Amino acid sequence: MEPKDTTTNEAFKGFTNEACPFLPCHRGVEREFNCLFCYCPLSAYQCPGPYKTFVDRNGLTRKDCSDCTLPHNGYRRSWNFIQRWLERPVPWDSQPQDPRRLKREVSESGD
């Protein structure tokens, strides 16, 4: 098996599950639909994706990322997006998304 950093095969960066009964679960995806991040690894972290907040039945504030297409929009693009944000993860502070903070975080990350 070839180490990840030397392989030219990028198949690990995504796939589309054509048999999924929920596909397409996110409207507006422009490139091949990436199902690899069906459950986004950034859900517990600050990220630039659009989200809303809600309070669950236990009184905990949660993120609703159902309007976000960033982890699904193209195999390579979504893989790179997730990898960049996981390099310096910042735990989500349970606050609603602030567009001013969002712009600052995106410019600091280089996106």
N, C-alpha and C positions, 0 to 999 in steps of 0.2 A: 504494500500500500504506500502510495506516495504522500509525503507530508503536505498539509494544506497550503503552506506558503510556497511550494514549488510546483504545484499542479496547475495545468492550464484548463482543466475541466472545471467549469463553474456550475455544474448541475446542482450542487449543494445549496445554491443561493435561492432556489425557489422551485415551485411547481404549481400547476393549476389542477385542482380536483374537479374535473368535468362532471363526475358522477354526484357531486354534492347537491343535495336537494335545495340548499340555501343560496347557491351560486346564481347570480351575482348578489352577494350580501351587502356590498357597498357600491352605490352608483357613482359614476364619474371617473372610474379608473380608465386611464388612457392607454396604458401599455398592457402587456400580458399580465393577467391577474395572478398575484402571488398569494397562495394559500398557506405558505410556510409560517406566516405570522398571524394565523387565525386568532390566536390569543396573543396579543401584543406583549412582548417582554418589557415594554415601557409603561405598562399600566400603573405600576407603583411609583413611577418616577416623573419628574418634570419633563415635558417634551413640547415640541412646537405644534403638535397635531391639535386640531379643533376638538374640544371636549366641553361637556356640560357637567354639572354636578347634581347629585341627588342624595337624599338621606334614605338609607335602607330601613327595613323594619326593626333593626337593632339600634337605630340611631346613629349609625356610622355614615360619614360622608364618603361617597364613592364617585368615581369618574365614569361618565358615559361617553365612550369613544366611538359610538356607532356612526358618526358623521366623518370619521377620519379615514382617508384612503392612503396615507403615507406608507404604511407597512405592506400595502397590497399593489402598489402602482409600479409594476415591472420587476422582474427578478433581480437584476443587478442594482437598480435604483433603490428598491426597498431594502435590500440587504445592506447596501452602503449606508443608508439612512439609519437603520437600527444599530449598525456597528459604531457609527460616529457617536450616537447618543449614549451607547453603553460604555464608551471609553471613559466618560466622566459622569456617571449617574448621580443625579441629585434626587433624593427622595421627595416624592410629592407631598406638599404641605397641607393637603385637603382643602385648599382654597380654590374658588372659581378661577377660570383662566382670565388673566389680565393682559390685554393686548399690548400694553406698554412693556411689561416684563417679557412677554413673548418675543417682541422685536429685539430686545436686548439679548436674550438667551440665544436666539437664532444667529445674531451677528457675532456673538462670542464663540459659537460653535463652528462658524465658517459655512453654514448652509445658505 
